[in-house]
């Protein structure tokens, strides 16, 4: 084979290596995600919160079990306690979800990303794919650890549950699913707002401020609104027994929460294409 023929045969292979594909963009985003110090610290915080909070609450409640009144004992549910760490873990996951896109806007690195991927949307899809995969894997493992350790702790007072008990497996997997979709929602918010402070403020307002606002409304109005708020709808899938009051069915609430995330991502995608970097 002549040198010219060999060069001609090698050219398609070289072009294939340099072509922008979704797989290549995902690989790039994977590298960028783990190159950030905030990724490791935020995920570590989420893992500690997810595994530690439920265990801590279980230890405290078992130590004071003899002093609990009958109503408190009746309301104690080790399935809810076992996955209760999501209350803290959601803060770390939400902040990291905003940071992985807003951080690039603050440093100007987003321009380099869009120069390499001119169509832009593959960058957003890759960030969502990588971040959601990492979040689900780490949070699912953490939730299982928290659940099983909690059941060992509460066994001394015969309050333990097995995964085969009603709702147990659903709340374990549901907690990880809730945190994953929350992360996707925050990636959408960060892309839409393009500011770390603004994205985190939007995340805090949607999940934590809105319930406080509805709490000061008339009781009937609050009852009509509360089940549809993002936090209440999303966490229904991670709850085995509910407080008195209206609430959505677990998977119905989770589907609504997914709808909120899809809406945020869709708005972010439109803004990403129409606005300058």
C-alpha positions as CSV (number, residue, x, y, z in Angstrom):
1,X,0.0,0.0,0.0
2,X,1.4,3.4,-1.0
3,X,1.9,6.2,1.5
4,X,-0.9,8.2,-0.2
5,X,-3.3,5.3,0.1
6,X,-2.4,4.8,3.8
7,X,-3.0,8.4,4.5
8,X,-6.4,8.3,2.8
9,X,-7.4,5.2,4.8
10,X,-6.3,6.8,8.1
11,X,-8.1,10.1,7.4
12,X,-11.7,8.8,8.2
13,X,-10.4,7.3,11.5
14,X,-8.8,10.6,12.5
15,X,-12.0,12.5,11.6
16,X,-14.0,10.0,13.6
17,X,-11.8,10.6,16.6
18,X,-12.3,14.4,16.4
19,X,-16.0,14.4,15.7
20,X,-18.2,15.8,18.4
21,X,-20.5,13.0,19.6
22,X,-22.7,12.7,22.7
23,X,-20.4,10.0,24.0
24,X,-17.4,12.2,23.8
25,X,-19.2,15.1,25.4
26,X,-20.3,12.8,28.3
27,X,-16.7,11.7,28.8
28,X,-15.6,15.3,28.9
29,X,-18.3,16.2,31.4
30,X,-17.3,13.2,33.5
31,X,-13.7,14.6,33.6
32,X,-14.9,18.1,34.4
33,X,-17.2,16.9,37.2
34,X,-14.4,15.0,39.1
35,X,-11.9,17.8,38.5
36,X,-13.9,20.1,40.7
37,X,-13.1,20.2,44.4
38,X,-16.7,21.1,45.1
39,X,-17.9,17.8,43.6
40,X,-15.9,15.7,46.1
41,X,-16.8,17.8,49.1
42,X,-20.5,18.1,48.2
43,X,-20.9,14.4,47.5
44,X,-19.1,13.5,50.7
45,X,-21.4,15.9,52.6
46,X,-24.4,14.3,51.0
47,X,-23.2,10.8,51.8
48,X,-22.5,11.6,55.4
49,X,-25.9,13.4,55.8
50,X,-27.7,10.5,54.1
51,X,-26.1,7.8,56.2
52,X,-25.7,9.7,59.4
53,X,-28.9,11.6,60.2
54,X,-31.2,8.6,60.3
55,X,-28.7,6.6,62.4
56,X,-28.3,9.5,64.8
57,X,-32.1,10.0,65.2
58,X,-32.5,6.2,65.8
59,X,-29.9,6.2,68.5
60,X,-31.4,9.2,70.3
61,X,-34.9,7.8,70.1
62,X,-33.9,4.4,71.4
63,X,-32.0,5.9,74.3
64,X,-35.1,7.9,75.4
65,X,-37.7,5.2,74.5
66,X,-38.8,4.6,78.1
67,X,-39.6,8.3,78.4
68,X,-41.6,8.6,75.2
69,X,-45.3,9.0,75.5
70,X,-47.6,6.4,73.9
71,X,-48.4,8.8,71.0
72,X,-44.8,9.3,70.1
73,X,-44.1,5.6,70.2
74,X,-47.1,4.9,68.0
75,X,-45.9,7.5,65.4
76,X,-42.3,6.1,65.4
77,X,-41.6,4.5,62.0
78,X,-38.1,3.1,61.4
79,X,-38.7,3.1,57.7
80,X,-39.0,6.9,57.6
81,X,-36.1,7.3,60.1
82,X,-33.9,5.0,58.0
83,X,-34.1,7.3,55.0
84,X,-34.5,10.5,56.9
85,X,-31.0,11.7,55.9
86,X,-32.4,13.0,52.6
87,X,-33.5,16.1,54.6
88,X,-29.9,17.2,54.9
89,X,-28.5,15.5,51.8
90,X,-30.8,17.4,49.5
91,X,-29.0,20.7,50.4
92,X,-25.6,19.3,49.2
93,X,-27.1,17.7,46.1
94,X,-29.1,20.9,45.2
95,X,-26.1,23.2,45.6
96,X,-23.8,20.9,43.6
97,X,-26.5,20.6,40.8
98,X,-26.4,24.4,40.5
99,X,-22.7,24.6,40.7
100,X,-21.8,22.2,37.9
101,X,-23.2,24.6,35.3
102,X,-23.2,28.0,37.0
103,X,-19.5,27.6,37.9
104,X,-18.6,27.5,34.3
105,X,-20.5,30.7,33.6
106,X,-18.7,32.4,36.5
107,X,-15.3,31.4,35.3
108,X,-16.0,31.9,31.6
109,X,-15.2,28.2,30.9
110,X,-18.6,27.8,29.4
111,X,-17.4,29.6,26.2
112,X,-14.8,27.0,25.7
113,X,-17.4,24.2,26.2
114,X,-19.7,25.8,23.5
115,X,-16.8,26.4,21.1
116,X,-16.1,22.6,21.3
117,X,-19.8,21.8,21.1
118,X,-21.4,24.5,19.0
119,X,-24.9,23.0,19.2
120,X,-24.8,23.5,23.0
121,X,-27.6,21.1,24.0
122,X,-25.3,18.1,24.1
123,X,-23.4,19.8,26.9
124,X,-26.6,20.1,29.0
125,X,-27.6,16.5,28.3
126,X,-24.1,15.3,29.2
127,X,-24.1,17.2,32.4
128,X,-27.5,15.8,33.4
129,X,-26.5,12.3,32.4
130,X,-23.2,12.3,34.4
131,X,-24.6,14.2,37.5
132,X,-27.8,12.1,37.8
133,X,-25.9,8.8,37.4
134,X,-23.4,9.8,40.1
135,X,-26.1,11.1,42.4
136,X,-28.3,8.1,42.1
137,X,-25.5,5.6,42.6
138,X,-24.0,7.3,45.7
139,X,-27.4,8.1,47.2
140,X,-28.8,4.7,46.7
141,X,-25.8,3.0,48.4
142,X,-26.0,5.6,51.2
143,X,-29.7,5.0,51.7
144,X,-29.4,1.3,51.9
145,X,-26.6,1.6,54.5
146,X,-28.6,4.1,56.6
147,X,-31.7,1.9,56.4
148,X,-30.0,-1.4,57.5
149,X,-28.0,0.2,60.3
150,X,-31.1,2.0,61.6
151,X,-33.0,-1.3,61.7
152,X,-30.2,-2.9,63.7
153,X,-30.3,0.0,66.2
154,X,-34.1,0.0,66.7
155,X,-34.3,-3.8,67.1
156,X,-33.7,-3.5,70.9
157,X,-37.3,-2.2,71.2
158,X,-38.7,-4.3,68.4
159,X,-39.3,-1.4,66.0
160,X,-37.3,-2.8,63.1
161,X,-38.6,-3.3,59.5
162,X,-37.3,-5.5,56.7
163,X,-37.1,-4.5,53.1
164,X,-39.9,-7.0,52.4
165,X,-42.2,-5.1,54.7
166,X,-44.9,-2.8,53.1
167,X,-43.4,0.4,51.6
168,X,-39.9,-0.3,52.9
169,X,-38.2,-0.9,49.6
170,X,-40.1,1.9,48.0
171,X,-38.9,4.5,50.5
172,X,-35.3,3.3,50.2
173,X,-35.2,3.5,46.4
174,X,-37.6,6.5,46.5
175,X,-35.2,8.6,48.6
176,X,-32.4,8.1,46.0
177,X,-34.8,8.8,43.1
178,X,-36.0,12.0,44.8
179,X,-32.4,13.3,45.3
180,X,-31.5,12.4,41.7
181,X,-34.4,14.3,40.3
182,X,-33.7,17.2,42.7
183,X,-30.2,17.3,41.3
184,X,-31.6,17.4,37.7
185,X,-34.0,20.2,38.7
186,X,-31.1,22.2,40.1
187,X,-29.0,21.7,37.0
188,X,-31.9,23.2,35.1
189,X,-32.1,26.1,37.5
190,X,-28.4,26.8,37.3
191,X,-28.5,26.7,33.5
192,X,-31.5,29.0,33.4
193,X,-30.2,31.6,35.9
194,X,-26.5,31.3,35.0
195,X,-25.5,32.5,38.5
196,X,-24.5,30.4,41.5
197,X,-26.1,32.7,44.0
198,X,-29.2,33.1,41.8
199,X,-29.5,29.3,41.2
200,X,-29.2,28.4,44.8
201,X,-31.7,31.2,45.8
202,X,-34.2,29.7,43.3
203,X,-33.6,26.2,44.7
204,X,-34.1,27.4,48.3
205,X,-37.2,29.4,47.4
206,X,-38.9,26.5,45.5
207,X,-38.2,23.9,48.1
208,X,-38.1,25.6,51.4
209,X,-39.6,29.1,51.2
210,X,-42.8,28.2,49.4
211,X,-44.0,25.8,52.2
212,X,-43.4,28.6,54.7
213,X,-45.5,31.0,52.6
214,X,-48.4,28.6,52.4
215,X,-48.2,28.0,56.1
216,X,-49.4,31.5,56.8
217,X,-52.4,31.2,54.4
218,X,-55.8,30.2,55.5
219,X,-56.0,26.6,56.5
220,X,-58.3,25.5,53.6
221,X,-56.1,27.3,51.1
222,X,-52.9,25.8,52.4
223,X,-54.4,22.3,52.4
224,X,-55.3,22.7,48.7
225,X,-51.8,23.9,47.7
226,X,-49.4,22.0,50.0
227,X,-49.6,18.6,48.3
228,X,-48.5,20.1,45.0
229,X,-45.5,22.0,46.2
230,X,-42.2,20.6,44.9
231,X,-40.9,19.5,48.2
232,X,-44.1,17.8,49.4
233,X,-44.7,16.1,46.0
234,X,-41.2,14.9,45.6
235,X,-40.7,13.5,49.1
236,X,-43.9,11.5,49.0
237,X,-42.1,8.6,47.4
238,X,-39.6,8.5,50.3
239,X,-42.3,8.5,53.0
240,X,-44.0,5.3,54.4
241,X,-46.4,6.9,56.9
242,X,-47.7,10.5,56.4
243,X,-48.6,13.2,58.9
244,X,-52.4,14.0,59.1
245,X,-53.5,16.2,56.3
246,X,-53.9,16.0,52.5
247,X,-51.0,14.5,50.4
248,X,-50.5,13.0,47.0
249,X,-50.0,9.3,46.5
250,X,-46.2,8.5,46.5
251,X,-45.8,7.8,42.8
252,X,-48.2,10.5,41.8
253,X,-46.3,13.1,43.8
254,X,-43.0,11.9,42.4
255,X,-44.4,12.1,38.9
256,X,-45.4,15.7,39.6
257,X,-41.9,16.5,40.9
258,X,-40.4,15.0,37.8
259,X,-42.7,17.3,35.8
260,X,-41.2,20.3,37.7
261,X,-37.7,19.1,36.8
262,X,-38.6,18.6,33.1
263,X,-40.1,22.1,33.0
264,X,-36.9,23.6,34.5
265,X,-34.7,21.7,32.1
266,X,-36.9,22.5,29.1
267,X,-36.8,26.3,29.9
268,X,-33.0,26.0,30.4
269,X,-32.6,24.3,27.1
270,X,-34.5,27.0,25.3
271,X,-32.5,29.7,27.0
272,X,-29.2,27.9,26.3
273,X,-29.9,27.9,22.5
274,X,-31.4,31.4,22.3
275,X,-29.0,33.4,24.5
276,X,-25.4,34.2,24.2
277,X,-23.0,32.4,26.5
